[in-house]
C-alpha cells in the first residue's frame, strides 16, 4: 500500500481526478514533503513534493507529447504510455518508442520560475524546518508512518499498487538522448536570479497543466507536483537554452498537479486558535510597551508603527491604492556607537514574516537593480529589489545617506522608489515599452529630516534624552522582555489583525460625515485629509481586534493625527 508521499506518476495518472481531490484534505496536503525545508538531492526522480514560493517569471506555453506508443521488442506488442508530468518520454528495457506512429497527442503546459519568498525571515524558515524536516534513511520516499498511510488509504478507498522499479530509457520529445549532466558557462547567481540576491534562496522551474490563468507574477503559492531531476543536453553558446534549462541540482523542475495561493506567510496563524478582542488589546499593550522604548520613549510613534505593520491595500479604485500607509519617521537621532535604525530593524524582523532592510547609501542607489528588466538575449525577466510579494516590509534607512552625487542609475532608482510609494505599482522595464504591475509593499522610512521620498504619514520623532543615553540598555531589556511565548503571540497578532474583515456601518458613516463637516468649518481640511484619517481609523480598529469603526477608535485616530500634525508644523 502506498502513501500520498510515495505515489508514482503512473499511479496518479490512473485516476487523476480522485487523487487530486484527496489533496483537498489539509492533513494529506501537509504529508507531501516540503522541499523548502529538505535538500532536493534526498529525493528520487518522480517523487511527489511540495514547494512554496513567489512567481518571479513566466516562460509561457510549451508543447509536450501526452501519449505515445511503445513496442515490445520481443513480442512486438504495442502499448500506449503517457508523457504527462515528465520531461521525457520513458520506456523500459526491451521496449522502444514507435516514432512511426503518426497519432501523437501534443498538448500545452506552461512554464514558470518560482523563487522562495523574498525577504522571508529566519524565524519563519526555522519554524517550517522544525515542522517539515524529514529524517532520510536508505529509502528516501518510503519512510512514512502507518498512520499516514492509513489516512491516505481511507481517502482513496482503493488499493495502491507498488511503484514500478523497472529500469527505463529516457527520450526527449525530439528523440534526442538526455544527458545526466550538463556543462554551463553561467554562474549560479545568474541562474538563481533572486530579487534580494539571497544566497540561501531556492528556485524551481515549474510546469503547470491546468488553471494557469490563476497564476500571477509576484503572487505566492504552494505547489504540489512530481520532481524531475533529468538534465537536458545544452548548446553552450545558446544563453536562452542554458537559462531555461539549468542543472536540476541547482534549479529543480516540478510538474504540478495542484496548487493553492497563500493568504499570508505566517506559519503560526494556521495553528493558532481564534483571538478575542480582550486578547488583542492585551497583546497590543505589550507590543506598545516594547515599541515605545524602541522609539526612544515616544508613545505616539509606537502607535503609528503598530498601525503601519498591519496596513495593506484593501481596494484599488481608479489610480488609487486604498489602504496604503507609508510611514516616514523623521528626526532620528545619532547615538554614539549604536546604529539606531539597524537595531530597530533587528526587532522588526523578529515580528513580521517578510522584511528587508535597505541602507540608503550612494553605492546602493547607484549600483543595485530596483526594477525588474526583460533580458531578451536569455529571454527571462531579470529581477530587482522591488519585485516583492504583498505585505513585505521594506525599511529604507536614509540616515546612511552621505555626501556625494547620484549617477544616472541612482537618480532612476530614487524616481522608481517614489513612483512605487505613490501608486503601489512597479514599472517593469521591457526595453521597448514599460508595464505596470500592482504591488503592496509596506515602506517604512527612517530619516534625520523629512525624507526625499513621498509618504502617506510623516511623523517627527520626539526622543526622550534619557532613552537616547541608555538605548544600549533598552535594547538588552527589550530582548529579555520578548520571551518566546510573547514573541509567538505578537507574530500571530500582527497577521490576524490584518486578516480581520473590516466594514463601515451606515450609522458610523453618518458620524464621520458630521465630524468631517465640523472639521472643515474649524480649519483647512481637504478630502485627502479625510481619506488619510479614515485609513488610520481602520488601522486603529484592526489593532484593537475590531471589525468596524466605533466612536472610541474615531476619537483616538483624530487625537493621534492632531498630535502628529502639531509636531510636523513646528
N, C-alpha and C positions, 0 to 999 in steps of 0.2 A: 504494500500500500504506500502511495506517495503522499507527501505533504505538499502544501502550496509552494513552499520554497524549493521543492525538487521537481516540479512538473516540467516535462520536456516540451519542446516546441511541437513535436508531432502529437503528443497527448493533448496539448492545448488546442491544436487545430481540429482535433476530432469533435469538439463541441465548444466552439469559441464563445458563443453567447452565454452558455451556462457557466463556464469557467470565469468569464468576465463579471458576471453577476455576483459570483462568490466574493469578489474583491470589493463589493459594496459594503460588506461587513468590515467594520473598523478593525476588529481583532485579527481578521485574516490579512487585511492590508498591512497591518503592523508586523506580521510574521515574515513579510518579504524582506530580505536583508537590505539594509541601507548602506550603499557604498560610500556615502559621505563619511561614515564612521568606520569603514572597513577597507583595507587595501584591496584594490581590484585584482592583484595577482593571486589572491587567495581563492578566486572563483574560476570555475571551469567555463569554457566557451559554451554558450547556450543556457547559462544559469539565469533564473528569474531574479532580477534585482530591482532595487528602488533607488532613485536619485532625486535629490531636492536641489533646486537652483532657479536662476533667473535666465530668461531667454535673452541672449546677447546678440544673436544674429539669426537670419533666416536664409537658408540656401535655396528655397523654392522646391518645385516638384522634380522628381526623377522617376524613371521607369524601371520596373523590375519584372521578372518572369514569375507570375503567380502559380502557374502549373506547367510541368514539362514531363516528357515520357522518358523512362529508364528501361533499358533492355538487359535481361539476364543473359550473360554471355554464354552460359551452358545450355539453358532451356529455350532461349530466345523469347521467353515470356516478357510482356511489356506491362509496366505498372505506371500509374500517374503519381508524381510527387509534387510537393508544394515548395515554392521559393519564398513564401511569405515569412517574415520575421528573420530572414537570413540575408547576409551579404552575398552569399554564393549559392549556386545550385550544387546539391550534395548527392552523391551516390555511393553505395557500399562497394567493397572489393568484390570483383566478379560481376560488376554491373557497369554499364556505360550509358551515357546520355544520348538519346536519339536526336541528333541535330537535324536529321532529315524530316522529322515530324513537323509539319507545317501548321499546326494548330496551337501555337504558343498563346498564352494569355497574358499580354503585357498590361500592367496596371500601374497607377501612380501612388507614390508615397512622398512625403515631404520631409526635408532635412532642416534641422535647427541646431544651433550652437547654444548649449546651456552651461552657464558657469555657476559655481557655488555662490550663494547670495553675497553680493559685495557688501563689505562693512559688517558682516556678521561678527558679533563679539564673542570673546573666548568663553564666557560663561554659558552661552548657548551651545557652542560646539562641545564643551566638556559635558554638559548635561546629555546631549544627544549621544556622545560616545559612550558614556556610562550606561545609557539605556539600550543602545543598539549594537554595541561592540560584541562580536561573536568570538567564541573560542574555537579556533580551527584545529581539527585533528588531521588524520591522514585523508579522510574523505570530506572535502570542504563543504559540499552542499547537502550532505545527508544527515548532519547532526541536528536533528530536531526531536523534541520530546514527544512521548506518546500522546500527551495532552494536545499538542499542536496538531499531530496527525489526526487525532480523533475529531477535532473541531472541523478540520477541512473535509474529512470524510462525511461528517454529518451534513455539512453544507452541500456537498456534491451528491450524496446518496447514491454514489456509483462506485464500482471498483476501479482502481487505477492499476494499469499495468506497469511493470518495471521499465525503466528507461532503457532504450536500445543502446548497447555499448559496442555495436558492430563498427569496425573501422570504416571511415568514409573517405572518399576522394572529394575534393572541393574544386569547383569550377565557377568562374565568373560568368556573368550573363553573355559576355562576348567570347566565351570558351577559353580564355587565356588562363594559365595556372596562377594560383595565388602563392605569393612568396611568404614565407614565415617571418621574414624581417624586411625592413626597407631602410635604405640609406637616405639621409636627408641633410641638406645644407642649411636648414633653417634652425634657429635657436629655439629651445623650449619656451623661452619668454615670449617669443613672437607667436608661437602656436597657441599658448595659453590665452594671450590677449585679454587679460582680466582688467576691468575698469580701474581698479585701485592697485594694480600690479602686485597683488598678494601672492607671495611665493608659496604659501600653503594652500592656495585655492585649487579647486578641481574643475576640470572642463570635460564635458561629454558631448559627443555628436549624437543626436537622437533622430530616429526615423519614425514618423507618425503616419498611420494608415487611415485614420478617420478622425472626424471632429476637429480638424486642424484650424477651422475658422475661429475656434475659441482661444487660439494661442496668439498672444500679442507680445510685441517686443517689450522687454523690461518687466513683464509680469513674472511672478514667482509661482512655481508649480512643483508638485511631486509627481514623478513619472515612474510607472512600473512597466518593465519590459525585459526582453531577453538580451543578455550581454553577448556582444560579438567581439572576439579577440583576433579576428583574421586581419592581417596586414596586406594591403594592396600593393602590387608592383607599381613603381612610380618612375616617371621620367624626371631625372634630377634637374633638368632645365625648365620644367613646367612648374612654375611657382603656384599656380592655382591648384594643380593636381596635388602637390605636396601639402598645401594649406587645407584642402578639403578632405584629404585622406592621411592625416598624421598617424604616426605609430600608435597602435592601440594601447601600448604600455604607458603612453603619456596621455593620450586622449581616447578613452574607450568609446565604443559605439553601443547604443541601446536601441533595440527595435521595440517600440512602445505598444503595449496592449491597452493601457488606460492611464489616465492622469487626472489630477484634480488641482484646482487653483488654491493657493494658500491665502487665507484672510489676514494672517499675521505670521510672524516667525518666532513667536514666544512659545517654547515647548512646555512651559509651566501652566499655561492657561487651560489647555485641554484636560489637565489632570486636577485642576482646582475646582472646588465647589463654588457655588454662587456666593457673591459678596452682597451683604445687605448694606443699606445706607449708613448704618452705625459703623460698620467695619470700614467703609470708605472714608468716613470722617476721621476715624482713629488712625488709619494708615497715613492719611494726608497730614494729620497733625505731626506725626513722627517725621515724615518727609520734610515738612515745612521747617521743623527744628533743625534738621541737617542742612538744608539749603540756606537757611538764614545765616548759619555760621559760615558756610562756604561763600556766601555773598557778603562776607565781612560785616555781619550784623544787620544787614538790610532786609527786613521782613517783606517789604513791598517787592523787591527784586526776586525774592524767593517765591512769592505768589505768582509773579509773571513767568518765572522759569517753569513752574509746575504746569501752568496753562500752555506754555509753549510745547512741552514734552508730550502732551496729549492732543495737540492740534492735528488736524488733517483736512484736506479738501473734501467737503461733503456734497458739493454740487458745482457743476460748471454751467454758466449761463452767459451766452454770447462770448465775450472775450474775458469774462471774469471767472476767477477760480475762488469760489466762495468757501471760506473756512481757513485760508492760508493765514499764517501768523508768524511771519519772520520777525525775530526779536533782535534788536541791537542794544546790547548792554555797553554803555559808554562810561567814561571817567574811570577806567580800570587803572588802579594804582600800580606803581612799580614797587615790588617788595624785594628787599635785598636777599640774594642767594636763593630765591624761590621763583620758579616760573608759574605765576598765578593761574593763567588760563590753562596751561597744560595740566596742572594739579586738579583744577575743576573738571576738566575733561576726563581725567582718570576715574573720577567718581561717576560721571555721567555714563561712561561705557560699562560700568558695573550694573547699571539700572535698565538701560534700553537694549533691545535685541540687536539693532543695527546702527552703527555710527562711524564717522570718520573725522579725524582732526586734520585740518589743513592750515599750517602756518603761512601767513600772507607775506612771504619773503619775495624779494625781487627775483631770485633764482627760480623759485617755484612758479611764479607767474610767467616768467619768460620762457621756461623750458617744458613745463607739464602740459599734456594734452587734456583739455577740458571737454571738448565737444567731439563726439564720435564722427569719424570721417570714412567715406567709402573708398576703399582701395581697389581700383579696377584691375590692377595687374594681378592681384591674387583673388579678386572677386570676393572680398569679405568686408565687413564693417569693422574698422579699427576702433577700439573702444576709447573712451575718455572718462575723466573723473565724474562728469555729470551724468553718466549712464548708470543710474541708481534705481533700485526698486522703491516703491512707495513707502512712505513713513521712515525713510532713512534720515537720521540726524547728521547734518553736516555742520561742524563747528569751524567757523572761519576766524582765525586769530590775527587781527590787524595790528596787534601790539608788536608783532615781529617785523612790521614794515620799517625798512631803514632807508636812509638817503640813497638816491640813485635814480636811474631812469629806466622806465619800462620800454622795452623794444616793441616792435610791431606785434609780435606774438603776445606779449604781456598785455598790451592795450586791448587786443581782441579777447583775451581771457577775462579781463575785468568787464568788458562790454557783455560778454556771454553770461557771466555771473549775474550782472544787473538785469539782463533780459529775463533770465530764468526766475529770479526773485520776484520780478514784477508780474510775470504771466504764468509761472509754473509750466512753461513749455521750453524744451531744449531744441534748438535748431540744428539738426544734423546736417553735416556738410557732404553733399553728394556731388561735389565739384561743379557740375553744370546747373544744379538747382538745389535749394535748401528745402528740407522737410521738417515741419514742427511735430514733435512728439510730446504728448502730455506727460507731466511728471508730478510727483507730490513729495518734495524734499523739504525737510524742516531745517531752515537756515538759522543758525544761532551765531550772531556776530559779536565778538568782543573787540572793543576799540578804546583808545585813550580819549579822542574827541569823537564827534559824530562820524559814523562810517562813510567812506566814499561810495558805498553801495546803498541802494534803497532798502527800506524796511517797512513793515506794517506797524511796528511799535518801537519807538526809541525810548529807552529807559536810562536815565542818568543815575549811575550807581552812587549810593550815599554811604561810603565805608566808615565804619567806626574806627577811630585811631587805635583803640585797644586791640581790636580784632586784627588790624593790619600788623601791629607789632608782635602779636602772638599767633600769627597764622600757621606757623610750623606746628605749634602745639594743637591748634584747632584741627589740622589735617589728621594728626595721630588720634585725637579724641574721636573724630568722625569715623575713622576706620574701626576703632574699637566699638563704637556705638552700633555700627551696622553689622550686627551679628547675622549669621547665615539665615536664620529664620525670618528676621526682619527684612533682609535683602530679598528673599523669595516673595514676601508679601508685597513689597514695593514694586517688584518687577511685574507681578500679576496685576496689581492696582493700575499701573500706568497703561497696560494693554487693555484691561477690562473697561477702564474709563473711556477709552477711545471707541470701544465697541458698543457703547450704550446708544440705543436708538432715541434720538432727541427730537422733540416736537414743540411747537409753539401753539398753545390753545388760543381760541378766539378771545377769551377773557384777558389773557396776558397780552395779546396783540393790542387790545384796546388800551391797556395800561401803558404800553410802550408808546403808542401814538400820543396819548395825553402828556406823558413825560417829555416826549420829543418836542411837542408844541411849546411846552413851558421852557424848555432849554433854548429853543430858537428865540423866544421872546426875551430871555435873560442874557443872551450873548450870541456871538458869531459861531453858530454850529451848522455844519453842512450835512448833506445826505451821506457823504463818505464817512463823516464822523459817526453818524448813526450806525452805518454798516459795521464799522470797526468796533463800536460799542456792543452791537449785537453778537459779533463773533466772540468778544471777550465774555459776554454774558453766558453764551453757550459753553465756553470752556470752564467758567467758574462752576456752572451747574454740573457738568460732567465730572469735575474734580471732587464734587461732593456726592457723587453717585446718583444724581437726579436726572430724570429723563425729560423734564420740562422746566421752563423758566418760572420762577416764583418771585414774589416781591423782595424776599431776602437776598437772593442772588442778584437781582437787578440793582438793589441799593449797594451791594458790595462791589459790583463791577463799576458802577458810577463813581463810587468813592476811590477805587483803585485808579481809574482813569483821571480823576480830578487831581490826585496826588502826583501821578506821573506827569501830567501836563504842567503842573506847578513847578516841578523840578526842571523840565526842559526849557521853560520860559525864563528861568533865572540866568 
